[in-house]
Amino acid sequence: MVERLRGVADELGTNLPVLSMAWILQHPEISCVIAGASKPGQLENNLKASGFQIPVDAMAEIDRITGFHRFERHVG
């Protein structure tokens, strides 16, 4: 799975940490991301992810690779 995701990141011209955080940020059902950094490079990746837009087709590919299914709660 990691290698396939790394391939998506490579195709988009970024790295896996940026892709991962950008993917989380682009899900409207996720209200915030609490990120930490113990090294300058980690902080740089966090900042890059905040402005990185993943195209719709790549988002769908990531969802397929990870098996992500959006949770929908139906009350009533």
N, C-alpha and C positions, 0 to 999 in steps of 0.2 A: 504494500500500500504506500509506504513512504517513497519508494522509488518512482511509483506512478505519479504521486503528488509532486515530487521533485521535478519530474518531466513537465508537468503543467507549469510550475514556477519558471522553469527554464524557457519554455515557450513564451511566457509573458515577460521575460527579461528581469526576473526578480529572484529572490531566494525563498526557501521554504518558511522561515520565520515570518517574513513579511506577508507571504501568501496566506499563511495560517491566520494571522491576526486580522488581515484585511477581510478574509472570508467571514470571520466572526462579526466584524464591524458592519458588514453588508447585510446581515440578517436583521430585519426590522423587529423581529420578536425578541431580540436580545437587546436589553436596555443599556448595558454598559459592559465594559471590559476592564478588569482590574489587572493591570500589567506591572510586572516588576522588572528590574534590571540591576544586575550586579556588576556588569561590565559596560564600558562605553559603546561597544558594538551592539549590545542588546538594546540600549536606549536608542541608538540610531535606527535599528530595525523597527522599533515601536513607532518612532516618529514617521518613518517612511510608510508604514502600514496605514497610518491615519489618513493619508491622501491617496492611497493606491486603489484604483478602481478595477475590479475584476470584471471582465465582460460576461454577459449573461450565459453564453455558451460554455465558458470556462467554469462558471459557478455550477452549472448543471453537471459538468464533468467531475468536478470535485465532489458533489453530492453523490454521484454514482460510485466513485471510488471509495468514499467513506461509508456509503450506505445510509446517508443522512435522510431522514424523513421528518418533515416539519410536523411538530406537534400542534394539534388543534383541539382546544377544549370546547366542548359543546355543553352548555348548561341549559337545563330547561325541561 
